[in-house]
Amino acid sequence: MSTYGRTESMRPLLGIAVPVLWLALCAGSATAGERSANPTSMSFAAGGTIRMELNVGDVEVVGTQDERIAVSWHSRDPDDEREVNVKLQGSGTKAVRLVLDGPGNNIRYRIEVPQRSNVSLDMNAGDLSVRGILGNLEAELLAGEIDLRVADPAKYRTVSAAVTVGEINAPPWHIDLEGLGRSFKVTGDGEYELRARLLAGQITIRSE
């Protein structure tokens, strides 16, 4: 069978796998037991490591010049906004754990972090976008879309991505993959590492 034929045969599988997994995760997401002020923030110096545990939603992570972590959110339903729970747990001055939970997938979150940070994200389902980070970046999602924007591809020592069912697009490295069990890894002379993993959906890595 030709490569084109294999790619076309994967499309029905992808069309089934993503919605099914998405519905299962959304149905299983519990409403947060505590409510947090909107926005929620804490001081955090540049150069540290931020580990994020995210549930379901539309999440935007943005690197800024401010030395703080700030989480804000918006929903068409005010009741949903009031059910969001944010936990920021510091470990000294160089590491923070952020846990973010809400009532469902109808909330848009914005997380601002110091631009020069190492960021690790673990999310259940939804749309995850990251931009403005100068540091190591790791993103893992079960179902949905990952959109990572890098300021300068030459600043990365290692870039890798893997998807079980779906697509990977990384124009700076001329990567365009689709189907089952797709992955790539490239190396360079930079100082940072970037890694993305997805069970079902699409990964995009592009220049800002």
C-alpha positions, 0 to 999 in steps of 0.5 A: 500500500502506498504512503498516501493510502496508509495516511488516508486509512488513518483518518477514520481512526483519528476521527473516532479516537479523539472525540471518544477520549475527549468525552471520557476525560471530560465526563470524568473531570470532577468539579473543584472542591475549593474556589480560588480568586480570579486571578491567582498569583504568586511571586516567582523569580526567573530561572526556576522550574514550574511544573503544571498539572492541568485538567481540562480546558483551553489553556494558554501559557505565556512567558512575560517579563514579570517575576511572578506566576499569574493564573486567570480564567474566563467562561461564558457561565459565571458559575463555572468561573467560581468553581475553578481551583488553583494551587500554587505550591512553592519549593524554595525559590527555584521550583513551583508546582501549579495544580489547576482544576475546573468544572469542564472544558468550557473555560479559557485559562491564561497562565503567565510565567517568567519568560526565563523559566523551565516549564513542564506541563501535564494536561488531560484534554483540551487545547494547550498553547505555549509561547514566550518561554526561554528555557526547557519545555515539556508538554504532555497531553492525552487528547486535544491539540498542543501548539508550541511557539519558539522564538528561535529554533537555533536555541534548542539542543534537542527537539522531539515530539511523539503522537500515538494517533494524530499529526505532528507539524514542525515547520522550522525542522520541515516535519509533517507527519500523520497517522499512528505512532508518529514521532521525530527528534532533532538535535542542534547546538542550542542550550534548551530542550523541547519535548511534546507527547500526545495520545490523540490529536495534533502537535504543532511546533512553530516559530513565533 
